[in-house]
Amino acid sequence: MKLVLFKSCFIIAFSTCSLFLTAQEDEPGTIHIKKESNLSKAVFDNTELRLMVIDRFGNPKDNKVVSYKLWIKSKSATREIEGYSNNLSSEMINSLKKQTKAIKIFFTEITVRDDNGHLVKLPDVIETWFPDCTNCETGRSKRR
């Protein structure tokens, strides 16, 4: 009787130990957590000539734009200018004001500092720049 009891206790202890060891092997070694940012995109304000940051709810934010690249694409050439603040630099403004026709402008590699001080990369911005009418070329007059 003692031998049967000893064998059954040994079997139960062995199976419990093996279950415990396999349960430890199935557990993940590390847990990865990805923090979501409240900042979702940047938009170009063509009246104040600056980049504005928009949060995920659509509200404008006052976060600082750390860096970006402005690409000005005209028919003759494409020009790249680097920027380091929310406002466009005088070089960028002069390049845009020299344009005589509507052109595409691209803001790429936009990096913004969030509320906690971390750097956040935002998606590219594609806009169309329309020049002042004082710079517009006068086309041929239409004949009727």
QUITABEL-V967636 format. One record per residue. RES is the residue in one letter. PSI is psi in degrees with one decimal (NA if undefined). OMEGA is omega in whole degrees, -180 to 180 (NA if undefined). D_FIRST is the distance of its C-alpha to the first C-alpha in Angstrom with 2 decimals. Layout:
RES&PSI&OMEGA&D_FIRST + RES&PSI&OMEGA&D_FIRST
This chain:
M&-42.6&179&0.00 + K&-36.4&-179&3.77 + L&-39.1&179&5.34 + V&-43.2&179&5.21 + L&-41.6&179&6.24 + F&-42.5&180&8.53 + K&-42.6&-179&9.94 + S&-38.2&176&10.77 + C&-39.4&179&12.34 + F&-41.8&180&14.15 + I&-43.4&179&15.47 + I&-44.0&-180&16.68 + A&-42.0&-180&18.32 + F&-43.4&-180&19.90 + S&-37.4&178&21.30 + T&-42.3&180&22.66 + C&-41.5&180&24.29 + S&-36.6&176&25.86 + L&-39.8&180&27.19 + F&-41.9&-180&28.68 + L&-40.7&179&30.38 + T&-31.4&178&31.87 + A&-35.0&179&33.07 + Q&-33.8&-180&34.92 + E&-26.9&-178&36.63 + D&-16.4&-178&37.95 + E&142.3&179&39.74 + P&149.3&-179&43.45 + G&-40.1&180&44.79 + T&155.9&177&47.95 + I&124.5&-180&49.42 + H&129.5&178&53.10 + I&128.8&178&55.31 + K&120.2&-180&58.85 + K&132.2&176&61.23 + E&139.9&178&63.75 + S&147.4&176&67.30 + N&-17.5&-178&69.54 + L&130.8&-175&72.49 + S&-36.7&-177&72.98 + K&171.4&174&76.41 + A&149.3&176&79.87 + V&152.0&180&83.15 + F&122.0&176&86.71 + D&103.6&-174&89.13 + N&-7.9&176&92.49 + T&-38.4&179&94.55 + E&-0.8&180&93.34 + L&61.2&-180&92.50 + R&162.3&174&88.99 + L&133.7&177&85.32 + M&145.8&180&83.31 + V&136.9&-180&79.53 + I&134.7&178&77.87 + D&178.9&-174&74.40 + R&-10.6&177&71.92 + F&-1.8&178&73.39 + G&8.8&-180&76.94 + N&138.7&176&78.30 + P&141.8&-180&80.54 + K&160.1&180&79.18 + D&30.3&-180&81.02 + N&148.5&-178&78.71 + K&130.4&173&80.43 + V&120.7&-175&80.80 + V&-45.6&-179&80.16 + S&157.9&176&81.43 + Y&169.6&174&82.37 + K&131.3&176&84.66 + L&124.8&177&87.53 + W&123.4&177&88.71 + I&114.7&-175&92.19 + K&109.7&175&92.79 + S&178.5&-179&96.38 + K&-32.0&-176&98.01 + S&-34.9&-176&99.29 + A&167.6&173&96.32 + T&129.8&-176&92.98 + R&140.7&179&92.81 + E&130.2&177&89.80 + I&133.4&180&90.04 + E&141.0&179&87.25 + G&151.7&-175&86.89 + Y&20.8&176&85.13 + S&176.1&180&85.60 + N&-37.0&-179&85.69 + N&145.8&176&89.48 + L&145.7&179&91.10 + S&166.2&180&93.07 + S&-32.4&177&96.85 + E&-41.7&179&96.59 + M&-45.3&-179&94.44 + I&-43.1&179&96.78 + N&-41.0&179&99.84 + S&-38.6&180&98.28 + L&-38.3&-178&97.49 + K&-20.1&178&100.91 + K&-15.7&-176&102.66 + Q&141.3&-179&101.22 + T&-11.1&179&103.73 + K&163.3&177&101.39 + A&135.1&-178&97.99 + I&164.8&175&95.23 + K&137.6&172&91.47 + I&144.4&-177&89.80 + F&132.8&171&86.16 + F&117.9&-178&84.10 + T&165.2&178&81.19 + E&47.9&-178&78.50 + I&122.8&178&78.70 + T&129.4&-175&76.66 + V&147.7&175&76.43 + R&122.8&-178&75.04 + D&-176.2&-176&72.75 + D&-25.6&179&72.46 + N&0.9&179&69.81 + G&3.9&179&71.96 + H&151.4&177&70.03 + L&133.0&-179&71.95 + V&132.1&176&71.53 + K&133.8&-180&72.96 + L&158.7&180&74.65 + P&160.1&-180&75.74 + D&155.1&178&79.24 + V&129.7&177&82.21 + I&125.6&-178&84.91 + E&164.4&172&88.19 + T&128.3&180&91.73 + W&124.0&177&94.49 + F&125.8&-177&97.78 + P&166.0&174&100.79 + D&149.2&-179&103.48 + C&-18.8&178&106.36 + T&-24.6&180&108.75 + N&-9.3&-174&107.13 + C&142.8&176&107.02 + E&138.2&177&109.11 + T&122.3&-179&111.79 + G&179.6&177&111.56 + R&141.5&180&114.39 + S&144.4&-179&115.80 + K&136.0&177&115.15 + R&142.6&179&118.21 + R&NA&NA&118.80
